[in-house]
């Protein structure tokens, strides 16, 4: 399937979000059960050009049966706003930031080598100058999009990063398949998490949205005990969140050190649609964030790669309908 450039308007009627028409490189994939549209990396005309999230695998929309799972969840759009992005997007923790002096570069996998402007601590909301984007290659076919970014820097950091977004034949399943090879002289140690910006059937965050875990959850944070509550293996809401409200739990606990605990469900009990998220690596950390439009478990995976070594991981999304 060829990459297509389409004229698109972004509109969410029930939230009143409207953005001007713009052209973005896109690709559509389908397995006859699930249909999805991906926004492709491009430094001049790409939908996302920020320096927080991995540029690959941005999903504009995904439909299963009559249900939609991703859409614009934010009010303000600019290609360089750090979170003006949709889908199950991933962020790698910055590498080499503390060691770099002001004016020198540090590594952000999936983005490139970024320039450190001053001695302030790293901030994901800062738009850093991209000193080297590396080389992106994209290959599309009927049911998948394959991304590859290669980067080699004089600091000794270098890598080959591959990510395939694939719909499984005959199943309501989306796979994210990753490979990161250290081709440089310095070790690469980081963590990667998926922000999971799910907006199921455009349902606002409230009592109809439930987040389920395979273990008894503990933790505390903003919004917990007021409009959000943790009970046994679930996070629920006792009312719809206001526009200015959000939930943030910096450390959800209760999981073990096996991949079996990387297993989450987000369900809309009004439209009776859900998604199950699983991976083949254990959790390194678990954060939870929600605002009026999205509820996001943020599961981290730790990565440590010596020069010449390679690290692989997979994330599986299974879409389903709840029994009535």
N, C-alpha and C positions, 0 to 999 in steps of 0.2 A: 504494500500500500504506500502510495506516495504521500509525502508531507503536504498538507494543504494549508493555504493561507485564507482565512475566511473573515468576512466582516461580521462582527458579533456585537450584540448589545447585551449588557449584563443587567439583569433585572430581577429583583425579588419583590413581588407585589405586596405580600403580607407584611414585609418589614420596611417597605418604602425605600429600598436601596436602589439607586439608579446611577449608572455610569455612562459617560459618552461612548459613542461608537469608536471602535479601534480595531486595528488589524493585528492579529497575533498568530504566529506559527502554531499549528495544531495537528493532531492526528487522531483519527477515530478507530477504535478496535471493538470487536464483538466476537462472541462464541455462540451466538444465537440465543443465549440465555441472559447474559449480561452485556450491556452496551456502555462504553466509556469514551470520553474525549479527554485527551492529554494535551497540556500546554508545553511546548518544547523549548529547550534552552536556546537563547539567542541574545547576544550582548547589545544589540541595537533595537530589535523589534520584539523581543521576548516579553511575555506577560509579567514575569518575575525577574528582576535584576538586582535584588537586594543582596545583602552579605550575611544574612543569618542562616537561611535554609539552603539545603542541597538543591541545585537547579534542575535536577532530573526527577521524573516521576510525578510532576505536578498534575493532578487530575481535576479538570474543570467540572466534569459531571460524570455520574455513574448511575445507571438505572437497572433495576432488577424487577421484573414483572411491572407492576404499576408504581413502584417505589423509587424515590430518588435519594441519594446518599451524600452527595457533595454539592455545594453551591457557595456563592459569595456570602460570607458571614460577617464581614466588616463594613463600616460605613464609608471610610475614605479610601480611595484607590490611587496609588501612584506606583509605577513599576519598581521604584527603589525604596518603598516603605518596607520595613523589615518583616512585617507579617501580612502584607497584602498578597495572600497566597491561599490556595484551596487544595483539599485532598489529604491523603495520608502522607504528608510531607515530613522529611527527616532533617535533623540538624546534627552535625558533628561538633563536639566540643573543640574549641580552638587549640591548636598545637603550637607550642613555642612562643606564646604571647608574653609570658613572664620573662623569658630570657632575652627577648628582643628589646632593643633600645628605641626611643622615639625616633621615627624616621626609617627604622628597619622593618623587615617583613615577618609575618607569622603565617601559619598554614590554617586554612579552613577548607576541609575536604568537601568536594561538591561545589565549591565556589572558586577557590584558587589561593594564591598568595596575596595577603592583604597587608597594607601598610599601617603600622602603629603610629598614630599621630602625636601621642604624648605619653606621659607616665601614669595616666589614670588607669584604673582596673578595666579589664575587658567588659564590654556591655553589648549584649546581643541586639539592643535597640539602636546602636550606633551604626551609621552607614560608613563603612571603612572604604578607603580607596583600594581598588583591585589592581595590584601591581602586575599580576600574571594570572590570566584565566585558564591557562593550559589550553589543550585542544579537545573540543567536544566532537564526537561523532554520534549520529543518531540513525538507527535502522528501523524501519517500520514494516509490519506485515499485518495480516488480517486480524490476528488475535493477540498481538504483542508489540511493544516498542522496546528496543534495546538501546541503552545509553552507554557511552564510554567517554571518560575524561582522562586524559594523560597529562601529567605535569612534571617538569623537572626544573628545580631551582638551584641556583648557585650556593644556597645555604646548606645544601645536602639533603633537603627534603625532596622526594620524588615518589610518584605513585601512579598506578594504573587502576582506575576505579570503574567497575562495570555494574550496571543495574538494569535488570529486565523487569518490565511490568507486563505480566502475562495473565490472560484469562484461560482457565483450565477447561479443556474440552469436555463438554457434556455436563459440567457442574457449575453451580452459582458461586464460583470461587475466583478470587483475584490473588495472584502471587507476586510478591516483590522478592526478586532473587539477586543477591549482592555478591560481589567479589572485590576485595581491596588488596592489591599487591604492592608491597614496599619495594620500589625500584631505586631508592636512593641509598645514601650512606648513613643516614641517621635513623634510629628507631622511631616508629610512630606509635604513640600511646594516646588514646582518646576514648570517648564514649559516643555512641550515637543513639538518638531516641526518635521515635515517630510521634509527631504531635497529634495525629488523628483528628483532624478537623471535620468530624462527622456532623452533618445537618440533615437528619433523616426526615424526609417528607416535609421539610421546612418548618418543623415543629420547634417552637421556642422552648428554651430550657425551663422545665417546670415539672409538675407531678406526673406527666405522661412519659417522661424520659427516665429510664432506669439504667444504672451502670452496675454490672455484676462481675464478681471476681471468684476464683476457685478456692480462696482462702479467707479466713476471718481477718478483716482489715482493721488496722488501728492507725491513729494519726490525728493531727489537729491542724487547723489553719483558718484562713479567712473565709467567713460565710458558714462554717461548720457550727451547728447548734442554733443558727438563726433560720436561714432559708434552705440550708442543706443539712442532711444528717447521714451518718454512717451507722448502719445496723447490720450486724452479722457479716454477710458477704456482699453488701450492696451499698451504693450511694444513691440516695433519693432526695427529692426536693418537695417541700411542703407548699410551695407556691411558685408562680412564674417569676423569674428574675427580672428586675427592673433594668433599664438600659445601662445604668451606671454601676450595677452590681456584678460581682464575680466571685468565684470560689477558687481558692488556691491552697493546696495541701502540698507542701514542699517535700514531704517524706511519708508516703503510704507504706506501712509495714505489715508483716504477716507472711510474706512469701519466703520460699526456701531457695536453694541453690541449684535447682534443676529446671529444665525448660518447661516442665509441666505447669509451673505457676505463671508463665507468660501466656495467659489465657483470659481474655476479657470479652464481655458482651455489652453492647450498647443497644438499647431497645426503645422503640417508640410504641407505647401501649395504646395510643389513639389509633394510629394507622396499622398497628400490628406488624411492624417490620423491625428486623434486627440485623446485627452483624456480630460475628464472632472473630476475634483477633488472636492468632497464635503464632509462635515463633519457635525456631529450633535451637535457641540459645537461652541460658538462664538470665534472669533479671539482675542487673547491677544496681538499679535504683528505680523507684517508681514515684512519679509526680502526678498530681491531678489538678487540672484547671478547667474552669467553665465560665462562660459569660452568658448573656441573654440568648445567644444563638447556637452555641456549640458546647458539648461536653467532651472533654479530652483526657483520657488516661494517657500518660506520657511515659512509656516503658523504655528504660535505658539498657543498652548492651555494651559491655566493656570490650575494647579492642586494644591489643598490644601486638605489634608486628615488627620483628627484627628485619634488617635489610635482607632482601631476597625472599622473604616469606610472604604468604598469602593468607587472608582471613575471609571466610565465606559465611553468609547467614541468609535465612529466608524468613519472610513474614507472610502469613496466610490470612486472607479475609474471606470468610464464608457468609454469604447473605441468605437470609431466611425470612419466612413469615411465621408469626406466633400463632398458636392454635387458639381459635375463638371459643 
